[in-house]
Amino acid sequence: MEKNIEISLLLDFYGGLLKPEAAQMVDLYYNEDLSLSEIAAQTGITRQGVRDRIKRCEQSLFELEQKLGMLKRFRQLEQGLDKICTAAEKIDRETDNQNIKHLARSIKADALGLKE
């Protein structure tokens, strides 16, 4: 399951760099959960041809990630924003100063807004 999620995320980041028909096959397989046979019927190529294209696209997606690192950076940013939210919540709970509470809530709201 983890590989499916990773491929889906990589497709979000790098799908525009793939040939459109190949990116569509990967999307149908990983995001729409269609079988190789169903994709073959839609595209008019053999099941084996669909599998080969999907495997080549997977390899391309992993190579792009290795070179560009956008997914890795995205995950780092998400983790950092989670830490900011947690710290802001802790500050909000542990202080009686209304100005600090307001700032902590504002920081948390901004971090959550960046996660969307």
DOZA-825148 format. One line per field, with one value per residue: residue number from 1; y, x, z of N, C-alpha, C, O, CB in turn; residue in one letter. Coordinates in steps of 0.1 Angstrom, whole numbers, always signed. Each point is the difference from the previous one (the first is absolute). Glycine has a CB too. Layout:
BEGIN
seq <- [NUM, ...]
n.y <- [Y, ...]
n.x <- [X, ...]
n.z <- [Z, ...]
ca.y <- [Y, ...]
ca.x <- [X, ...]
ca.z <- [Z, ...]
c.y <- [Y, ...]
c.x <- [X, ...]
c.z <- [Z, ...]
o.y <- [Y, ...]
o.x <- [X, ...]
o.z <- [Z, ...]
cb.y <- [Y, ...]
cb.x <- [X, ...]
cb.z <- [Z, ...]
type <- [a, ...]
//
This chain:
BEGIN
seq <- [1, 2, 3, 4, 5, 6, 7, 8, 9, 10, 11, 12, 13, 14, 15, 16, 17, 18, 19, 20, 21, 22, 23, 24, 25, 26, 27, 28, 29, 30, 31, 32, 33, 34, 35, 36, 37, 38, 39, 40, 41, 42, 43, 44, 45, 46, 47, 48, 49, 50, 51, 52, 53, 54, 55, 56, 57, 58, 59, 60, 61, 62, 63, 64, 65, 66, 67, 68, 69, 70, 71, 72, 73, 74, 75, 76, 77, 78, 79, 80, 81, 82, 83, 84, 85, 86, 87, 88, 89, 90, 91, 92, 93, 94, 95, 96, 97, 98, 99, 100, 101, 102, 103, 104, 105, 106, 107, 108, 109, 110, 111, 112, 113, 114, 115, 116]
n.y <- [-12, +13, -4, +15, +26, +2, +1, +24, +19, -4, +10, +27, +5, -8, +2, +23, -23, -21, +4, +18, -31, -1, +17, -19, -25, +13, +8, -29, -12, +19, +11, -25, -25, -4, -30, +9, -4, +31, +10, -19, +13, +29, -6, -20, -17, -30, +2, +6, +31, +5, -12, +19, +26, -8, -5, +28, +15, -14, +11, +30, +2, -9, +21, +24, -8, +0, +31, +14, -13, +6, -23, +12, +28, -12, -14, +27, +15, -21, +2, +31, +0, -21, +20, +24, -16, -7, +30, +11, -21, +9, +30, -6, -15, +23, +30, +8, +15, +4, +3, -31, -7, +16, -15, -29, +6, +11, -26, -18, +16, -3, -32, -3, +18, -20, -26, +13]
n.x <- [+8, +29, -3, -27, +13, +25, -17, -18, +24, +13, -27, +2, +29, -4, -32, +15, +23, -23, -1, -27, +3, +18, -19, -24, +15, +4, -30, -10, +19, -6, -30, -18, +13, +6, +8, +26, -30, -8, +25, -6, -28, +11, +22, -15, +24, -3, -13, +29, -6, -9, +26, +18, -14, +3, +31, +6, -15, +17, +26, -10, -7, +29, +15, -16, +8, +30, -2, -18, +4, -33, -3, +22, -15, -28, +11, +14, -28, -15, +21, -2, -31, +2, +19, -20, -23, +17, +8, -29, -10, +22, -8, -30, +7, +19, -17, -18, +11, -33, +28, +4, -29, +5, +26, -12, -23, +20, +17, -25, -9, +28, +1, -28, +8, +24, -21, -17]
n.z <- [+0, -4, -31, +0, +14, -20, -26, +11, +5, -28, -13, +16, -13, -30, -13, -16, -8, -15, -30, +10, -2, +27, +18, -9, +12, +28, +2, -4, +23, +24, -2, -8, +20, -36, +6, -15, -11, +4, -17, -24, -4, -2, -23, -22, +20, +4, +28, -11, -6, +30, +10, -17, +10, +30, -2, -13, +23, +24, -12, -1, +30, +9, -19, +13, +30, -7, -10, +22, +29, -12, +22, +18, +1, +8, +26, +10, +0, +17, +23, +2, +4, +25, +15, -3, +13, +26, +6, -2, +22, +21, -2, +7, +27, +13, -1, +24, -29, -10, -15, +1, -9, -26, -8, +2, -20, -22, +0, -6, -25, -14, +2, -13, -25, -7, +0, -26]
ca.y <- [+12, +11, +3, +7, +13, +7, +2, +10, +13, +3, +4, +14, +9, -1, -6, +9, -2, -13, +1, +1, -13, -9, +5, -4, -14, -1, +5, -10, -12, +3, +8, -4, -14, -8, -11, +1, -4, +11, +11, -4, +1, +15, +7, -7, -7, -12, +1, +1, +14, +9, -3, +5, +15, +4, -3, +10, +12, -1, +2, +14, +7, -1, +7, +14, +3, -1, +11, +12, -1, +8, -8, +0, +13, +1, -7, +7, +12, -5, -3, +13, +7, -7, +4, +14, +0, -6, +10, +11, -5, +0, +14, +4, -7, +2, +14, +8, +12, +0, +3, -12, -10, +5, -2, -14, -4, +6, -9, -13, +2, +2, -12, -9, +5, -4, -14, -3]
ca.x <- [-8, +8, +6, -11, -1, +12, -1, -10, +6, +10, -7, -5, +11, +8, -8, +1, +13, -1, -9, -14, -7, +6, -4, -14, +0, +4, -11, -11, +4, +3, -10, -14, -1, -4, +10, +7, -10, -9, +7, +3, -13, -2, +10, +1, +12, +0, +2, +14, +4, -4, +9, +14, +0, -2, +13, +10, -4, +4, +15, +2, -4, +10, +12, -3, +0, +14, +8, -6, -4, -12, -8, +8, -1, -14, -1, +7, -8, -12, +5, +3, -12, -6, +7, -4, -14, +1, +6, -10, -10, +6, +1, -14, -4, +8, +2, -12, +1, -10, +7, +8, -10, -5, +11, +1, -12, +3, +11, -6, -9, +8, +6, -11, -3, +11, -1, -11]
ca.z <- [+0, +0, -14, -7, +4, -4, -15, -2, +3, -10, -12, +2, -1, -13, -11, -11, -8, -8, -12, +5, +0, +10, +13, +2, +3, +14, +8, +0, +8, +14, +7, -4, +4, -11, -2, -12, -10, -2, -7, -14, -7, -3, -8, -12, -1, +7, +14, +3, -4, +11, +12, -3, +1, +14, +7, -5, +6, +14, +0, -3, +12, +10, -4, +1, +14, +4, -5, +4, +14, +4, +10, +13, +6, +4, +13, +10, +3, +8, +14, +7, +3, +11, +12, +3, +6, +13, +9, +2, +9, +13, +5, +2, +12, +11, +3, +3, -7, -11, -12, -4, -5, -13, -9, -1, -9, -13, -6, -3, -12, -12, -3, -6, -13, -9, -2, -9]
c.y <- [+13, +4, +7, +14, +9, +3, +10, +14, +4, +4, +14, +10, +1, -5, +9, -2, -13, +2, -2, -14, -9, +5, -4, -15, -2, +5, -10, -11, +3, +8, -4, -15, -9, -11, +2, -3, +11, +11, -3, +1, +14, +6, -7, -6, -12, +2, +1, +13, +10, -2, +6, +15, +5, -2, +10, +14, +0, +3, +15, +9, -1, +7, +15, +4, -1, +12, +13, +1, +8, -6, +0, +13, +3, -6, +7, +13, -3, -3, +13, +7, -7, +4, +14, +0, -6, +10, +11, -4, +0, +14, +5, -5, +5, +15, +6, +13, +0, +4, -12, -10, +4, -3, -15, -5, +5, -9, -13, +1, +2, -13, -10, +5, -4, -15, -3, +0]
c.x <- [+9, +6, -11, -2, +12, -1, -11, +5, +11, -7, -5, +12, +6, -8, +0, +12, +0, -9, -14, -7, +6, -4, -15, -1, +4, -11, -12, +3, +1, -11, -14, -2, -5, +11, +7, -9, -10, +6, +3, -13, -3, +9, +3, +14, -1, +2, +15, +6, -3, +10, +14, +0, -1, +14, +11, -3, +4, +14, +3, -4, +10, +13, -2, +1, +15, +8, -6, -4, -12, -9, +6, -1, -14, -3, +7, -8, -12, +4, +3, -13, -8, +7, -4, -14, +0, +6, -9, -11, +5, +2, -13, -5, +7, +2, -13, -1, -8, +7, +8, -10, -5, +11, +2, -11, +2, +11, -6, -9, +8, +7, -10, -4, +11, -1, -11, +4]
c.z <- [+0, -13, -8, +3, -5, -16, -3, +3, -10, -13, +1, -2, -14, -12, -12, -9, -8, -12, +5, +0, +10, +14, +3, +4, +15, +9, +1, +9, +15, +6, -3, +3, -11, -2, -14, -12, -3, -7, -14, -9, -4, -10, -13, -2, +9, +15, +3, -4, +11, +12, -3, +1, +14, +7, -5, +7, +15, +1, -3, +12, +11, -3, +1, +15, +5, -4, +6, +15, +5, +10, +13, +7, +5, +14, +11, +4, +8, +14, +8, +4, +11, +13, +4, +6, +14, +10, +3, +10, +14, +6, +4, +14, +13, +4, +4, -7, -13, -13, -6, -5, -14, -11, -3, -9, -14, -7, -4, -13, -13, -4, -6, -14, -11, -3, -11, -14]
o.y <- [+9, +12, +9, +9, +11, +11, +9, +9, +12, +9, +7, +11, +10, -1, -6, +5, -3, +11, -8, -3, -8, -9, -3, -3, -8, -6, -2, -6, -7, -2, +1, -6, -10, +2, +9, +6, +3, +7, +8, +4, +3, +9, +5, -3, -2, +10, +8, +5, +9, +10, +6, +6, +9, +9, +5, +7, +10, +8, +5, +9, +11, +5, +7, +10, +9, +5, +9, +11, +4, +6, +2, +1, +7, +5, +1, +3, +7, +4, +1, +6, +6, +2, +3, +7, +6, +1, +5, +7, +4, +2, +6, +7, +1, +3, -4, +7, -9, -5, -2, -7, -9, -5, -5, -9, -8, -3, -5, -9, -6, -3, -7, -9, -3, -4, -11, -2]
o.x <- [-4, +1, +3, -2, -2, +3, +3, -3, +0, +5, +0, -3, +3, +5, -1, +1, +9, -7, -3, -6, -7, -3, -3, -8, -6, -3, -5, -8, -6, -3, -9, -11, -7, +11, -4, +1, -3, -5, -1, +1, -5, -3, +6, +4, -9, +5, +4, +9, +8, +5, +6, +10, +7, +4, +8, +9, +5, +5, +9, +7, +3, +6, +10, +5, +4, +8, +8, +0, -1, -5, -6, -3, -2, -6, -6, -1, -4, -7, -4, -1, -6, -7, -1, -2, -7, -5, -1, -4, -7, -4, -2, -7, -6, +7, -11, -10, +2, -4, +0, +3, -1, -4, +2, +2, -3, -2, +3, +1, -3, +0, +3, -2, -4, +4, +0, -8]
o.z <- [-7, -4, -8, -9, -5, -4, -8, -7, -4, -7, -10, -7, -6, -10, -11, -11, -7, -2, +9, +10, +6, +8, +11, +9, +7, +11, +11, +6, +8, +12, +9, -1, +2, +3, -7, -10, -12, -9, -9, -11, -10, -7, -9, -11, +7, +4, +9, +7, +3, +6, +9, +6, +4, +8, +9, +4, +5, +9, +7, +3, +6, +9, +5, +3, +8, +8, +3, +6, +12, +9, +11, +12, +10, +8, +11, +12, +9, +9, +11, +11, +8, +10, +12, +10, +9, +11, +11, +8, +9, +12, +11, +7, +11, +10, -4, +0, -9, -11, -12, -10, -9, -11, -12, -9, -9, -12, -11, -8, -10, -12, -10, -9, -11, -11, -5, -9]
cb.y <- [-22, -18, -29, -31, -19, -22, -33, -26, -17, -25, -31, -19, -14, -3, -4, +11, +16, -24, -2, +26, +10, +5, +22, +20, +2, +9, +25, +13, -1, +1, +18, +24, +17, +17, -25, -12, -27, -14, -2, -20, -23, -8, +2, +18, +23, -22, -22, -30, -15, -11, -27, -25, -8, -15, -29, -19, -7, -25, -29, -14, -14, -27, -25, -10, -18, -30, -21, -9, -8, +4, -16, -18, +1, -4, -22, -12, +3, -13, -23, -5, +1, -21, -18, +1, -9, -24, -11, +1, -18, -23, -2, -5, -21, -24, +6, -18, +13, +11, +26, +12, +5, +23, +25, +7, +8, +26, +17, +3, +16, +27, +10, +4, +22, +22, +7, +12]
cb.x <- [-14, +5, +12, -10, -11, +10, +4, -14, -5, +11, -7, -14, +2, +14, -13, -14, +3, +9, +21, +5, +2, +22, +19, +1, +12, +27, +12, +2, +18, +27, +24, +10, +4, -24, -11, +21, +6, -7, +11, +16, -3, -6, +4, -20, +22, +4, -25, -8, -11, -29, -19, -6, -18, -29, -14, -7, -24, -23, -5, -11, -27, -17, -5, -19, -27, -9, -3, -8, +25, +6, -3, +19, +20, +0, +4, +23, +12, -3, +13, +22, +5, +1, +20, +16, -2, +7, +23, +9, -3, +16, +22, +2, +0, +4, +30, +10, +21, -14, +2, +15, -6, -10, +9, +9, -12, -5, +14, +0, -14, +4, +13, -6, -8, +11, +8, -8]
cb.z <- [+19, +27, +9, +8, +26, +23, +4, +13, +28, +17, +6, +24, +30, +25, +28, +25, +25, +23, -24, -18, -30, -24, -13, -26, -31, -17, -18, -30, -28, -17, -12, -16, +21, -14, +20, +22, +18, +30, +31, +20, +22, +31, +29, +2, -12, -24, -5, -12, -27, -13, -4, -21, -26, -8, -8, -26, -22, -5, -15, -27, -12, -3, -21, -24, -5, -10, -24, -30, -9, -32, -29, -21, -26, -33, -23, -21, -30, -30, -20, -24, -32, -25, -18, -29, -32, -21, -20, -31, -28, -18, -26, -32, -25, -16, -11, +23, +18, +26, +20, +26, +33, +22, +20, +31, +29, +19, +26, +33, +25, +19, +29, +32, +22, +20, +29, +25]
type <- [m, e, k, n, i, e, i, s, l, l, l, d, f, y, g, g, l, l, k, p, e, a, a, q, m, v, d, l, y, y, n, e, d, l, s, l, s, e, i, a, a, q, t, g, i, t, r, q, g, v, r, d, r, i, k, r, c, e, q, s, l, f, e, l, e, q, k, l, g, m, l, k, r, f, r, q, l, e, q, g, l, d, k, i, c, t, a, a, e, k, i, d, r, e, t, d, n, q, n, i, k, h, l, a, r, s, i, k, a, d, a, l, g, l, k, e]
//
